Amino acid sequence: MTSYIPSITLPGQVFATPAASILLPVALGTAVGFSIRPTNTQDTYLALKQPPYRPPPQLFGPMWTALYGLMGYSAYRAWTTGMSSLNPQTVELTKQGATLYTIQLGLNLLWMPLFFGLKRPIEATADIVLLTGVTGYLTYIWGKVDIVAGWALAPYLGWLGFATYLSAGVGHLNDWNLADKERDSPPSGKSAETKYVDEAPEKKSL
């Protein structure tokens, strides 16, 4: 049972204001994404050996924006519904969920720097496994507070399950080492625009 820990929980004003609650995860996720440089991230993604059913890299930006928005809406719904309840247990569940929400947001924002920035697939996969577990528990907790808040997290939880498969699959297929996929200069036989050893060569037109 997770307790409410004010010192590591986002302020209640964030959850209580719909614009702040929705835009905060969107803004933070966007900031982290751009800090890792989207073009380099896509190049790295395409350079790696991939498990089956991997989506195109262009899908991740719109998908995460939508999921961050739903995440923030869930937080707003749960907080405003739960904190106005006359049931002390519901209020306590709401606060516990707020702590879990803050933890999962931090774990979420940590994955991309671990995987693409530091190229540490083992740590990144451990992070997303923990993230999925925390989010699953959060969905259960806030679903008891407000059914809409719980269902608003369902797409996010489903995507995390798929993302865990991708993270573990990429790590396994690349021997849990992404650092050797990149060179300071283009490898032999590659064009001047690339420095990724496994990047597929351009197809020549007939």
Backbone as a ProteinNet text record, in pm:
[ID]
protein_1_A
[PRIMARY]
MTSYIPSITLPGQVFATPAASILLPVALGTAVGFSIRPTNTQDTYLALKQPPYRPPPQLFGPMWTALYGLMGYSAYRAWTTGMSSLNPQTVELTKQGATLYTIQLGLNLLWMPLFFGLKRPIEATADIVLLTGVTGYLTYIWGKVDIVAGWALAPYLGWLGFATYLSAGVGHLNDWNLADKERDSPPSGKSAETKYVDEAPEKKSL
[TERTIARY]
84.9	0	88.1	75.6	155.4	91.9	172.2	123.2	133.9	58.7	69.7	193.9	285.8	411.9	419.3	379.3	372.8	503.6	616	744.5	782.4	726.8	759.3	637.2	531.4	406.3	386	339.6	308.5	207.4	214.1	119	-25.9	-115.6	-256.8	-312.8	-255	-303.1	-286.5	-184.2	-163.4	-276.8	-313.7	-421.1	-556.9	-575	-705.3	-735	-633.2	-651.9	-643.7	-751.6	-750.1	-639	-616.4	-512.8	-375.2	-346.1	-215.4	-199.2	-303.6	-296.3	-272.4	-336.8	-323.5	-194.8	-162.7	-48.3	85.7	89.9	217.8	286.1	219.4	287.9	319.3	231	257.8	383.7	394.2	509.8	637.7	631.4	751.8	796.6	700.9	735.6	796	739.8	792.8	933.3	953.8	1085.1	1191.8	1159.2	1255.2	1283.5	1177.8	1195.9	1287.9	1269.4	1353.4	1494.4	1507.9	1642.5	1729.8	1666.4	1740.7	1761.4	1700.9	1709.9	1634.7	1512.4	1425.1	1485.6	1560.7	1618.3	1717.1	1804.1	1900	1830.5	1721.2	1645.6	1586.7	1528.2	1470.8	1578.9	1693.4	1803.3	1850.7	1864.6	1906.6	1803.5	1676.5	1568.1	1572.2	1590.4	1592.8	1719.5	1825.6	1951.9	1953.7	1867.1	1870.2	1789.2	1830.3	1749.3	1621.5	1508.3	1378.8	1300	1218.2	1129.1	1011.3	934.2	817.3	715.9	642.8	532.5	579.4	705.2	749.1	684.8	631.2	568.1	671.8	633.6	727.2	758.7	879.3	916.8	830.3	770.3	686.7	560.3	524.3	402.3	418.7	541.4	561.1	526	561.1	532.2	383.4	299.2	154.6	94.7	141	86.9	113.4	238.3	271.6	202.7	184.4	113.4	-28.9	-96.4	-232.5	-236.2	-140.9	-139	-106.2	-15.9	13.3	-110.6	-183.4	-306.1	-408.4	-428.7	-520.8	-474.2	-344.2	-286.8	-321.1	-301.4	-331.5	-479.1	-563.6	-708.8	-750.8	-692.9	-722.2	-686.2	-570.7	-527.9	-626.2	-670.3	-766.9	-898.6	-950.3	-1076.3	-1066.4	-960.7	-946.5	-932.9	-851.3	-826.6	-952	-1018.6	-1136.6	-1252.1	-1266	-1371.9	-1338.7	-1217.1	-1180.1	-1168.4	-1110.5	-1088.1	-1216.9	-1321.3	-1450	-1541.6	-1491.8	-1570.9	-1580.3	-1693.1	-1711.1	-1660	-1614.8	-1562.3	-1411.8	-1365.6	-1221.7	-1136	-1187.6	-1111.1	-1090.1	-1191.3	-1178.9	-1076.3	-1078	-980.4	-839.2	-822.9	-691.8	-643.9	-733.8	-698	-656.4	-725.9	-692.9	-551.2	-516.8	-383	-276.1	-305.4	-210.3	-187.2	-295.5	-284.1	-199.7	-209.8	-130.4	19	56.3	196.9	239.4	155.5	185.8	196.3	108	109.2	241.4	287	412.3	530.1	528.4	635.6	637	518.4	515.7	554.2	521.1	560.2	711.9	774.9	920.5	984.7	931.2	982.4	962.8	849.7	820.3	922.9	948.7	1041.2	1185.9	1214.9	1350.3	1384.9	1282	1310.2	1387.5	1344.1	1410.2	1556.4	1590.2	1733.7	1814.3	1756.3	1828	1851.4	1746.2	1754.3	1829.5	1788.9	1847.4	1964.6	1960.4	2068.5	2191.4	2172.5	2284.3	2305	2206.7	2212.6	2233.1	2143.5	2147.9	2016.9	2004.4	1877	1836.2	1932.1	1896.8	1827.4	1889.1	1831	1699.1	1692.7	1569.7	1456.2	1485.3	1382	1337.5	1430.3	1392.6	1303.4	1336.7	1257.7	1114.8	1099.1	964.4	883.3	949.4	878.5	822.6	905.4	860.1	749.9	767.7	667.6	532.3	533.9	409.3	341.4	420.1	363	300.5	372	319.9	193.6	193.5	76.8	-42.9	-17.3	-125.5	-190.6	-108.6	-162.2	-234.2	-178.7	-243.3	-379.9	-388.3	-515.9	-618.9	-576.4	-665.7	-710.1	-613.9	-645.6	-740.4	-706.4	-790.6	-919.5	-921.1	-1046.2	-1147.1	-1100.3	-1190.5	-1242	-1164.6	-1205.8	-1304.4	-1272.5	-1356.9	-1337.7	-1444.6	-1434.7	-1380.8	-1415.7	-1365.8	-1215.6	-1166.4	-1021.9	-947	-1004.6	-941.4	-937.3	-1048.7	-1053	-966.2	-948.7	-862.8	-717.2	-678.5	-542.6	-526.5	-637.8	-630.5	-548.8	-567.3	-483.9	-335	-304.4	-165.5	-106.8	-183.1	-134.9	-114.2	-207.3	-191.7	-68.9	-45.4	71.8	200.8	200.3	319.4	353.1	250.3	275.9	344.3	297.1	357.7	498.7	515.4	647	747.5	700.4	789.1	839.3	748.7	787.1	891.6	870.8	966	1102.4	1101	1226.4	1305.9	1237.7	1305.4	1347.6	1261.9	1293.6	1413.9	1419.5	1533.8	1660.9	1649.9	1767.9	1820.1	1730.3	1771.1	1832.5	1767.8	1815.5	1947.4	1977.3	2102.7	2203.7	2187	2279.9	2291.9	2184.9	2180.1	2293.6	2333.7	2440.7	2407.6	2372.3	2339.5	2455.2	2554.6	2663.7	2745.8	2758.1	2842.4	2770.7	2648.3	2575.1	2609.6	2685.5	2711.9	2861.9	2901.5	3042.6	3058.1	3179.4	3205	3203.3	3228.5	3226.7	3156.3	3109.1	3035.7	3117.3	3058.5	3130.7	3160.7	3254.7	3291	3171	3150.7	3039.7	2910	2908.9	2787.7	2797.8	2682.7	2681.8	2729.3	2760.9	2814.7	2711.2	2581.1	2476.5	2452	2514.5	2484.3	2609.8	2590.6	2700	2654.3	2547.1	2492.1	2525	2587	2645	2541.1	2421.6	2321.5	2213.9	2229.9	2127.4	2116.2	1993.9	1971.3	2021.1	2089.6	2136.3	2020.5	2041.5	1935.9	1913.1	1784.7	1753.3	1776.9	1842.3	1869	1749.1	1711.7	1597.7	1639.4	1545.8	1573.9	1567.2
-119.7	0	124.2	203.2	325.4	437.3	509.3	620.3	750.5	847.3	981.7	1047.9	1088.4	1149.6	1290.4	1392	1528.1	1577.3	1538.4	1592	1549	1437.9	1392.1	1394.7	1461.8	1466.3	1605	1609.3	1738	1814.6	1947.8	2026.8	2002.2	2008.7	1987.8	2085.8	2207.1	2307	2260.3	2180	2127.3	2034.5	1943.8	1849	1918.1	2022.9	2088.5	2179.4	2215.9	2305.7	2224.2	2216.5	2128.5	2159.4	2287.9	2323.1	2281.1	2308.4	2271.5	2120.8	2051.4	1906.9	1838.3	1888.7	1827.3	1870.2	1998.9	2050.8	2017.4	1995.7	1968.8	1843.5	1726.1	1608.9	1624.1	1692.5	1715.5	1799.2	1907.3	1997.5	1928	1853.8	1785.8	1677.2	1600.2	1496.5	1553.5	1665.8	1731.6	1784.9	1844.4	1899.7	1790.6	1677.6	1567.6	1514.3	1500.3	1450.9	1538.6	1668.8	1759.9	1770.5	1746.9	1750.9	1636.6	1525.5	1411.8	1425.2	1529.6	1558.1	1452.3	1486.6	1390.4	1323.7	1398.4	1339.1	1228.6	1254.6	1153.1	1033.1	1060.4	951.6	861	919.4	839.4	762.2	823.5	754.6	634.7	655.9	546	434	471	372.3	289.2	354.4	283.3	200.4	238	166.1	35.5	21.9	-94.1	-210.2	-330.4	-447.4	-440.4	-467.4	-445.7	-575.4	-589.3	-704.7	-687.8	-792	-780.8	-678.4	-620.6	-527.4	-392.2	-357.6	-226	-119.9	-11.7	94.1	187.6	266.7	365	472	526.9	625.1	749.8	782.9	902.1	891.2	768.7	749.2	790.4	784.9	801.1	941.6	1043.9	1180.9	1205.7	1186.9	1206.5	1113.6	988.6	893.8	938.6	978.5	1019.5	1149.7	1239.9	1364.6	1334.7	1244.7	1207	1136.9	1048.1	974.3	1064.6	1159.9	1255.7	1339.5	1377.7	1453.6	1373.8	1246.3	1160.2	1139.3	1124.7	1109.8	1230.5	1348.9	1470.3	1486.4	1447.3	1455.4	1359.3	1240.2	1143.4	1200.5	1265.4	1325.2	1432.2	1515.3	1620.9	1561.5	1461.1	1398.1	1333.5	1256.5	1185.3	1283.1	1386	1479.5	1559.1	1615	1698.5	1615.2	1492.2	1405.6	1355.8	1307.3	1246.7	1344	1461.3	1556.5	1625.6	1617.5	1675	1571.6	1448.5	1342	1359.5	1316.6	1318.5	1190.4	1096.9	970.4	983.3	972.8	987	886	766.2	664.8	705.6	766.6	813.7	926	1016.3	1125	1068.7	968.7	908.8	838.1	766.8	701.1	803.3	915.8	1022.3	1073.5	1096.5	1145.8	1041.1	915.4	808.7	802.2	816.8	817.2	933.2	1048.3	1164.4	1136.2	1066.5	1028.7	929	827.5	730.1	797.4	891.5	963.5	1037.4	1104.4	1179.1	1085	970.7	872.2	819.2	782.7	726.7	830.5	956	1060	1073.9	1068.9	1074.1	955.2	835.4	715.9	725.1	779.3	796.4	887.3	1000.7	1098.1	1048.6	950.8	898.7	799.6	734.6	626.3	672.8	780.6	823.7	861.9	940.1	965.9	839	742.5	617.3	541	528.4	444.7	513.2	634.2	702.4	793	853.7	943.2	868.6	785.4	710.1	575	532	401.6	288.4	286.9	184.9	105.6	9.4	-61.5	-144.6	-196.6	-275.2	-185.8	-73.2	19.3	76.1	105.4	159.2	58.1	-69.2	-172.6	-194.2	-191.6	-200.7	-84.2	33.4	152.8	137.5	89.1	82.2	-32.2	-138.2	-244.4	-189.1	-115.4	-52.7	48.9	127.6	226.7	161.3	50.5	-18.7	-70.5	-124.1	-171.6	-60.1	51.7	166.1	219.6	228.8	280.6	186.9	57.3	-37.6	-20.2	-2	19.7	154.2	255.9	387.1	378.3	304.4	287.7	224	125	58.6	156.2	231.4	324.6	434.1	500.7	611.2	561.6	438.8	381.3	363.7	342.3	332.4	469.8	572.2	709.1	761.5	740.2	789.4	695.7	634.8	535.2	595.7	720.8	786.7	807.6	844.7	863.5	732.8	623.2	493.6	455.6	472.9	437.9	530.6	655.4	748.4	703.9	624	571.8	440.7	379	248	248.3	345.3	345.6	361.1	443	463.4	333.2	263.8	138	33.8	28.6	-65	-35.2	92.8	131.6	100.9	117.8	86.1	-62.4	-146.8	-289.3	-318.2	-253	-270.1	-211	-94.1	-29	-112.2	-182	-271.2	-383.9	-438.8	-542.7	-489.4	-367.8	-310	-285	-229.6	-198.9	-326	-427.2	-553.5	-624	-616.6	-680.8	-618.8	-486.2	-417.4	-447.3	-442.8	-473.3	-612.9	-710.2	-849.5	-869.1	-816.3	-837	-766.2	-664.1	-590.6	-620.9	-737.9	-784.3	-687.7	-614	-520.5	-419	-383.5	-285.4	-198.1	-73.2	19.2	110.8	119.4	214.4	183.8	53.9	20.5	35.9	89.5	112.4	246.4	326.5	462.4	487.1	561.3	595	747.4	793.8	937.2	986	895.8	930.3	818.8	844.7	742.8	615.3	498.4	373.1	348.7	262.1	228.6	175.4	228.3	183.7	255.8	349.9	424.7	566.1	627.5	763.8	861.2	981.9	1082.7	1128.6	1098.2	1146.4	1056.3	940.7	847.4	808.7	774.7	723.1	599.7	536.7	420.2	293.9	198.9	85.1	-8.8	-16.4	-109.4	-43.1	84.3	154.1	95.2	72	9.7	101	46.3	128.8	179.4	292.6	348.9	259.4	242.7	162.4	244.2	182.8	252.5	239.4	349.9	346.5	281.4	208.7	139.5	235.7
0	0	0	-103.2	-113.9	-31.9	42.2	122	43.5	87.5	31.4	89.2	0.4	43.7	-17.4	57.8	1.7	-58.5	0.9	-43.7	-184.2	-233	-368.9	-460	-417.3	-493.3	-552.4	-675.2	-736.9	-653.1	-653.3	-573.3	-616.3	-518.6	-547.3	-648.7	-654	-749.2	-893.3	-919.4	-1053.9	-1092.1	-1001.3	-1029.1	-1037.2	-958.7	-949.4	-1068.2	-1144.3	-1258.8	-1387.3	-1466.1	-1583.4	-1683.3	-1710.4	-1807.5	-1758.6	-1632.7	-1577.6	-1571.4	-1530.6	-1517.1	-1650.6	-1755.4	-1887.6	-1957	-1947.7	-2023.1	-1959.7	-1827.9	-1763.1	-1818.9	-1821.9	-1878.6	-2026.7	-2101	-2243.5	-2260.3	-2181.9	-2192.5	-2148.6	-2038.3	-1989.8	-2086.7	-2138.3	-2234.6	-2361.4	-2408.9	-2528.4	-2503.3	-2386	-2352.9	-2347.8	-2286.5	-2279.9	-2419.9	-2500.3	-2636.2	-2718.3	-2710.1	-2787.7	-2729.7	-2600.8	-2542.7	-2592.7	-2632.8	-2686.2	-2837.3	-2898.1	-3041.5	-3123	-3166.2	-3233.5	-3356.4	-3437.9	-3559	-3523.9	-3427	-3384.5	-3322.2	-3248	-3186.8	-3293	-3398.2	-3506.2	-3579.6	-3602.3	-3669.5	-3587.6	-3455.9	-3369.9	-3372.8	-3364.1	-3365.7	-3493	-3606.5	-3734.1	-3750.8	-3681.6	-3695.5	-3618.5	-3519.9	-3432.3	-3488.3	-3453.8	-3485.5	-3403.8	-3470.4	-3407.6	-3395.6	-3290.4	-3281	-3376.8	-3400.8	-3488.7	-3437.1	-3530.7	-3501.5	-3449.8	-3474	-3429.3	-3517.5	-3457.8	-3535.4	-3596.3	-3696.1	-3751.7	-3648.1	-3650.9	-3547.7	-3549.2	-3664.6	-3673.2	-3589.1	-3549.1	-3470.5	-3325.1	-3274	-3130.6	-3080.5	-3156.1	-3111.7	-3091.3	-3195	-3176.7	-3071.7	-3068.3	-2971.2	-2828.5	-2800.5	-2664.3	-2626	-2721.5	-2691.5	-2645.8	-2718.4	-2681.3	-2545.5	-2522	-2395.3	-2276.8	-2297.4	-2191.1	-2159	-2261.7	-2239.7	-2160.5	-2197	-2122.8	-1979.1	-1962.7	-1829.9	-1742.3	-1797.9	-1723.4	-1693.8	-1790.7	-1767.8	-1657.7	-1656.6	-1550.6	-1414.3	-1406.8	-1280.2	-1234.4	-1326.6	-1293	-1244.3	-1315.5	-1278	-1139.6	-1118.9	-991.8	-875.4	-894.4	-784.7	-748.9	-848.4	-820.6	-765.9	-814.5	-763.4	-623.6	-606	-479.3	-364.4	-389.8	-281.8	-238.1	-318.7	-280.1	-215	-201.4	-141.6	9.9	66	210.9	275.3	191.6	241.5	264.1	388.7	416.6	340.8	318.4	245.9	100.8	40.5	-97.8	-107.1	-9.9	-7.4	6	91.9	111.8	-14.8	-82.8	-208.8	-314.1	-315.5	-410.5	-387.5	-263.2	-230.2	-259.8	-228.4	-260.8	-411.2	-487.5	-632.7	-682.5	-616.7	-657.3	-642.6	-535	-517.5	-624.3	-649.2	-753.7	-889.9	-915.8	-1043.5	-1062.9	-958.9	-968.1	-990.8	-922.9	-940.2	-1082.6	-1133.6	-1268.9	-1373.6	-1350.4	-1445.1	-1449.4	-1332.2	-1328.1	-1398.5	-1374.9	-1442.7	-1592.8	-1632.7	-1775.3	-1841.9	-1779.2	-1837.6	-1836.3	-1751.5	-1740.5	-1851.4	-1910.4	-2004.5	-2127.7	-2189.9	-2314.1	-2293.1	-2189.9	-2167.2	-2142.4	-2071.6	-2047.4	-2177.1	-2258.2	-2377	-2490.2	-2526.3	-2641.7	-2605.2	-2486	-2447.4	-2399.2	-2297.6	-2239.6	-2306.5	-2388.2	-2457.5	-2356.9	-2256.6	-2151.7	-2155.1	-2245.7	-2261.7	-2140.8	-2065	-1947.2	-1844.1	-1813.7	-1717.7	-1769.1	-1899.7	-1957	-1948.9	-1974.8	-1967.4	-1823.4	-1729.6	-1588.1	-1548.8	-1600.1	-1571.8	-1622.9	-1746.6	-1803.2	-1742.8	-1698.5	-1625.9	-1495.1	-1421.7	-1296.9	-1325.2	-1431	-1470.3	-1498.3	-1570	-1602.6	-1476.8	-1383.9	-1258.6	-1176.5	-1164.5	-1088.3	-1154	-1287.1	-1358.4	-1345.4	-1346.4	-1325.9	-1190.3	-1087.4	-952.9	-944.9	-1009.3	-1013.1	-1079.9	-1189.4	-1258.8	-1166.3	-1089.8	-994.4	-885.3	-829.3	-719.7	-766.2	-874.9	-920.2	-984.8	-1033	-1082.6	-971.4	-847.9	-733.3	-691.9	-721.7	-689.5	-792.2	-920.3	-1030.2	-1149	-1195.6	-1301.7	-1431	-1459.2	-1580.5	-1572.1	-1454.4	-1436	-1459.6	-1412.1	-1433.9	-1580.6	-1650.1	-1793	-1877.3	-1833	-1907.7	-1906.4	-1806.9	-1799.8	-1876	-1915.8	-1980.6	-2110.2	-2202.2	-2323.3	-2291.8	-2194	-2151.5	-2098.4	-2014.6	-1958.4	-2068	-2164	-2275	-2359.2	-2386.1	-2464.9	-2390	-2257.4	-2178.7	-2188.5	-2191.6	-2208.8	-2341	-2448.4	-2579.5	-2582.3	-2519.7	-2516.3	-2437.3	-2334.6	-2259.2	-2348.4	-2428.8	-2525.4	-2623.5	-2675	-2769.1	-2703.9	-2583	-2513.9	-2486.3	-2434.7	-2405.9	-2534.4	-2638	-2764.9	-2832.7	-2836.1	-2896.3	-2818.1	-2686	-2604.6	-2630.2	-2633	-2655.2	-2792.9	-2896.2	-3033.1	-3060.7	-2981.9	-2999.3	-2888.5	-2826.7	-2722.8	-2606	-2578.4	-2466.5	-2470.9	-2593.4	-2611.4	-2731.5	-2704.7	-2813.8	-2847.2	-2758.4	-2778	-2901.9	-2937.7	-3051.7	-3185	-3181.6	-3306	-3369.4	-3300.2	-3346.2	-3353.9	-3455.1	-3473.5	-3481.8	-3457.3	-3466.3	-3611	-3704.5	-3846.2	-3921.2	-4045	-4119.7	-4137.5	-4106.6	-4126.7	-4274.1	-4299.4	-4436.7	-4512.7	-4631.5	-4714	-4688.2	-4591.4	-4560.5	-4617.4	-4637.3	-4689.3	-4582.7	-4626.1	-4533.7	-4432.3	-4458.2	-4368.3	-4248.8	-4246	-4138.6	-4061.8	-3935.7	-3854.2	-3776.4	-3827.6	-3759.5	-3837	-3770.5	-3840.4	-3899.5	-3841.1	-3889	-3975.2	-4001.9	-4078.1	-4218.5	-4260.4	-4390.3	-4502.2	-4602.9	-4714.4	-4797.4	-4861.2	-4942.9	-5065.6	-5102.2	-5218.9	-5345.7	-5441	-5565.4	-5657.5	-5718.1	-5809.6	-5939.4	-6001.2	-6126.3	-6244
[MASK]
++++++++++++++++++++++++++++++++++++++++++++++++++++++++++++++++++++++++++++++++++++++++++++++++++++++++++++++++++++++++++++++++++++++++++++++++++++++++++++++++++++++++++++++++++++++++++++++++++++++++++++++

